[in-house]
């Protein structure tokens, strides 16, 4: 029997992609789930999927770029379930631009969601964790936070490097408390992250939908989100920290290449005589 059974999970960005897969995987393992997403209608549809599985779920409107919205979502979870055993900071977005050519408003939006939204979620829901029993944070990073993506989206890569740092710092902060942390770093996944602007708030420019052909690379080469979510929850079950899931062997090789380059670059002072 899953050690998650009977617990309460909260997943931000839970209405599609990896978030939806995490919600359904948690429900299949016997958890009640709060689906927090900026698109309430989409979150409601996923809640219906959970109910069709025989589970219990609530949809919550939550914009992780707005700290007050996160706090409202945490209050709603407290009212409905009383606590949260697993909080997964999953909401994230990407823009295919660099530091030098991206519009500042797009950068502000992405950093507010990917970086501030991650640690505001952790801070906002930490108080709901019980004193005993399962207490675990999940954080969705990316392979782009372990090794550069080759210049395709450097501004996005930097946000995911920050998310890796948040997760590693949180693990150190919580060491010895009984609260676990899992960092999920997937490669390319078949999601609609390429169309994230369809839910962009007005203060960052408002919604904008991209043509379907934009997502062809994700559909063609991306991994199945259910596979990624299952690997993530397996790691929670085993209380493991890193989950690295490259979509191809060369992405895994790139981690070794970066590690070797860092070790080669080390210049340590001589030991005192």
N, C-alpha and C positions, 0 to 999 in steps of 0.2 A: 504494500500500500504506500502511495506517495506521502512523503512527510509534509507535502503542501496541502493535502486534503483537509478541508474544514477551515482553511485560512482565508484571508481576504487579500486580494491583490488590487493594486492601483496601477494602471498603465496610461501614461500620457502619450498623446499621438496614437491613441488606440483604435482609431476608426478605419485605418487601412494599413497596407504594407506590413512591416515587421511588427508594428504595434497591434494590429488586428490579429496577426498570427500568435503573438504573445498572449493576448486575451483568450483566444480559443484554446491554446495549449494549457493555460492555467485553469480554465474551466474544465477541460478534460481530465485534469488531475485533481478535481474536486474542490477548487477554490471558487469563492464568490468574487466577482470582479467589478471594479469601478472603471468605466471607460471614459477617460478624460480627453477631450478633443475640441479644437476650435470650431469644428463642424458638428453641431449637436445632432442634426438629422442623420449624418453618417454614423455617429456613435450610437444612436438609437437603433439603426439597422443592425449593427454588430451585436448590440444587446439582445436583439431578437434571435440572432444566430446562436448566442449562448443559451437562450431559453429553449431553443429547438434541440439543444444537446441535453436538456434536463437541468441546466445550471441556473444560477442567479446572477444577474448583472444589472447595473444602473448606468445610464449614460449621463455624462456631465459636460456642460459647456465649459471649456477651459482653454484660455489663451496663455500659453506659458511665457509669452513676452510681456505679460502683465502680472506682476506679483500679487496684486489684489485678487485677480481671477484664480490664481493658484490657491490662495488662502480660502476663497469661497468654495472651491472644489474640496479642499481638505475638510472644511466645516460640513459639507454635504455628506462626505464619506463617514465622518464621525457620527452624524445624525442617523444615517442608515445602518452602518455596521459597527460603530463604536470604536473600531481600531483598524489598523492596516498591518498585515504581516509582511507583505512583499510590495515594495514601491519601485516601479520601474520607470525611470526617467528616460523616455524613449523619443519624445517629440524632437524633431530636427528637420532641417531643410538645407538645400544647397543652391548656390548660384554658380553658373559656369563662367566665372569671371575672375580676374586677378586683382591684386591690391591697387594697381595703377590705373585700371580701366573701369572698375566697378563704380556704379553710382553709390554715393555715400549713403543714401537712404536704404539701398539694398544691403550694404554691408551692416548698417545699424540693425536692420531687421534680422539678418542671419545670426549676428553675434548675440543679439538679445535672446533669440530662441535657443540657439545651440549651446551657448556658454552660460549666460545668466539664467536662462530657463532651466538648465540642468541643475545648477546648485540652488535655485529658488525652489524647485520641486523637492529636492532633498531636504532643505530647511523647512519647507511648508508642511511636509508630511511626517517628519521625524517624530513630532510630538504624539502622533497617533499610534506609534508602535508600542505594543504591550511590554510590560516589565519582564515577563517570562515567555517562553515559547519561541516560535519562529519569528525572527526579525532579520529582514534582508533587504538590501538595496540592489537594484539592477540598473545599469547605465548602458545605453546604447552608444558606443563609440563608432569606430570605423577602422578598416585597414588603412584609410587615409590618415589616421592619427598615429600610425606606426611607421609608415614609410611614405614618402611623397608619391603623388599620383602621376608624376611626370609632367606637371605644368598644366594639366587640363583644367583644374579648378583650385589654384593655390589658396585663395581666400577661404574656401570651404575646408581645405586640408588643415589650415591653421586652427580653425574652430575645433576640429576633431583631435588635434594635438592637445588643445586645452581640455577637452573632455577626458582624454586619457589621464591627464594630470590631475583633474578633479577626482576621478575614480581612485587613482593611486594614493592621493592625499587623504581621501575619505577612509580608505582601508587602514591607513596608518593612524588616523584620528580615532577610529573605532576599535583598534586592536585591543583585545582583552575585555570588550564589553558584551560579547555574545551576539553582536549584530554583524552579519556577513555582508560582503559586497561582491558583486559579479560585474565584470566589464566585458561587454560583447563588442567585438571588433570584426564585423563582416566585411567581405569584399562587395562586389557588385551583386545586388539582389534585385529580383524582378518586382519592383515597386514603382509607384508613381512619384518618387522623390523629385524627378525631373520636372514635375508639374506642380511644385509646391506653391507657386504664386497664385494658384486658383483660390487659395484661402488666405491671401495676404490682407492684413487689416488696412483700413483706410489710411491710418496715420503713416503707413509705410508705402503708400501708393495705390492701395486697393487691389481687388482680385484681377488676375490676368491669366488666361488659359493659353497654353502652348499647343501647337498642332500635334496630333498623335504621332507623326513620324519622328518627333523629337525623342520619344521614348523607345525607339526601335532597339538601341544598344542594350537597354535594360531588359527588354523582352527577349532578345536573342541570347545574350550572354549571362544574364543574371541568374543567381541561384533562387530556388524556391524558398519563399519566406517561411513556410511551415518547417522546413529543415532547419533553418537558422534559429527559429523560436524553440524548437525541441532541443537543440544543442544548448541554448541559453538556460532553459529550465532544468535540463540535466545537470548543468553546472551548479545551479542553485541547490538542487537536491544533494549534490556532493560537496557543497560549500567550497566551490572552486572560484578563483578570482578571474583568471583570463579565459575568454573563449575567443579564439582567433579562427575565423572561417573564410579563407581566401576562395575566390571563385575559380582560380586557376593556379597551377603550381608556380608559375613565374611570380605571382604576387607573394607567395610564401618565400621564394628565393630572394625577393627584394628586401625582406626583413633581415635576412642573413647578410646581404650585401651592405645594408646600412650599418648593422652591428659591427661588421668587420671594419668598415671605414672609420667608425667611432673609436674602436680599439686601436687602430693604426694611428689615429690622430692624437692619442693620449701623450701628453708631455708632463711627466711627473717630476717634481723636484727630487734631487738626490736626498737620500736619507741622511740625517745628521750623523756625523762621525763621533 
